[in-house]
Amino acid sequence: MNEAELIARAKRGDAAAYEELVRMYQGIAFRTAWLVAGNTAVAEEAAHDGFVKAYRALWRFRTGAPFKPWLLRIVTNEARNRRRAAGRRDALALRASGEVVSGDAAPSPETALLAATRRGELLAAVNRLEEHHRLAIACRYFLDLSEEETAAALGCRRGTVKSRLARALERLRADLGETA
């Protein structure tokens, strides 16, 4: 079943259809909440409550609109509200996978150490960005959302996402001592 059919069935009260939507999007919902909250337990609660709120608001979902950005906006708001309520300003700590692409030789220990150090520097620089820039970078590059999906998830226009990304990348380059 495709997403549109699952949504239509869920709107009619089919719990199994909504469960399938949850299975489809639980990973990205958790990652989105974690990027905002910076805490695993808070992210799990925010993602869970985001799905519950989305289910209760499903009647307001516009038929034919993409579901993922709508859901991620709800999850983002829930995570942001939880973070504010708890007064947390934990640093964002993303785990970058060090997977070797199939067919490539394993990197030397020196190369692996340099790559890990560079990833750490990049993540530290991302953590120093203002929240709206950090969230734009996280959605676009860490979650691999399109500009349209990022705009929907953050509740702003596509042009705003583009300008936030440009400014954030400029600040990251300056912070890391790189030239464009």
N, C-alpha and C positions, 0 to 999 in steps of 0.2 A: 504494500500500500504506500502511496506517496504522501507527502506532508499535507497537502490540501485535503485529501480524503480523511486522513487521521484527524485533522482539525475539525472537519465537518462532523465526523462521527463523535468526537469529544464534545462538541457543542450540543449534540443531541443527547448527551449523557452517557456515552460509551466510555466507561472508566478504562477499559483495556486499550482503547485508542490513545487516551491521554498517557497511559503508562508507557506506551511505545514512544510517544513524543518525549517523555522524560528520559527514556533510555537513549534516544537519539542525541539529546542535548545536555545530559547531565555532566559530561566531562567538560565541555566548554563553559557551562554555567558555573561549575565549581572553580575553574581556572579564572574566570572573570571575577567572581566574588573574592577569590584569593588575592588577585592583583589589587583590588580596591581595599580589602581589609588587612592584608598582610599577615593573616593569622589563620591557620588551618581550621580550628574549631569554629571560629566566627564565619569563615567562608562556607563551611558545611551547613551551618545553620542558615546563613543568608541564601544559599542556593536552594535549600529545602523550602524555606519560607517563600522564596521567589517563585518556585513551581506551584506552591499552594495558592499564592496570590494570583498568579497567571491563570490557574484553573478557575478561580472564583471570578476573574475578570474576562474569561474567555468569550463571553457573550459580547464584549466590547471590541474584540479583535476583528479587524476589517478583513473580510473575505478577499482572498487574492493577494494580500500583503505578505511579505516574508515574515515568517514566525520567529526565526532566530534573533534578529535585531530587537523585535518587540519583547521577547522573553529576556534577552540580555539587558535591556533597559530596566526591566523590573528587578532583575537580580542585582544589577549595579546600584540601583536606588536602595535596595534592601541592605546591601553590604555597606554602602556609604552611610546610611542611617545608623546601622549598628556600630560602625567605627566612630561616628560622631558621638553617639550616646555613651559609648565606653570611654571616650576621650583618648582613644589610641592614635598615635602617629607613628606606628611601627614602620620601620624601613621595609621597602619592598625587597624581597629576596627570591629571585627566580633561579631555579635550577636549570642551567643550560646543559642539554645532553651532549655528551662527548662521544656520540656514536660514530663509528667509522663507516664510511660509505662502502657498500659492497664492492669488492674488487680493488680497493685501495690498500696499500701496505699500512700496517699499524704504525702510528707516529712514534718517533723515538721518545724516550723519557724526557729529554730536554724540550722537544717540540710540544709534548703534551703539557709540560709544566708552564711553558711560555703561553700556550693557548689558554690554560686555566687562569693564569695571572691576568691575561688580557680580558677574558670574560669577566673576571672579578672587578677589574677597573671599569669596564663598561657598565656593569650592573650598579656599581657604586655611583657612577656618574648619572645613570638613569634615576637612582634614588634621590639624588640631589635636585632633580627638576621639580618645578612646582607641580602640584597634583594634576591640574588639567593637562599639562604637557606630558607628565608621566603616564596618565591614563590613555592619552592619544597614542603614544609610542607603544604601550603595552597592548592595546587592542589591535593596532595596525600590524605591528611586527612580531610580537610574542604570541598573540592569538591568531594571527594571519587573517584578520577580518578585512574586508574591502573597505574603501573609504565610506561608501554608503552604509555598510553595516556598522562601522565605527561611529558614524554620525548618529545613527539610530540608537545604538547602545549608550552613547553619551548624551543623547538628547540635544543635539545641536545640528547645525547645517553642515553640508559637505565642505563648503568653503571654509568654515571655521575649523574643521578637522585638518584641511590642507594647510591652513596658516599655522595652526598649533604644531603640526608635524614639522613644518619648515623651521619654525622658531626653535622647537625642541632639538632638531637635528643640528641646527646652527650652534646651540648652546653645548650640545654634546661634543661637537667637533672642537669648539673652543676649550672646553673643559679637558678634553683628551689631548689637546695640543696638535690637532690635525688640521690640514688645510683642505678646502673643498676641492 
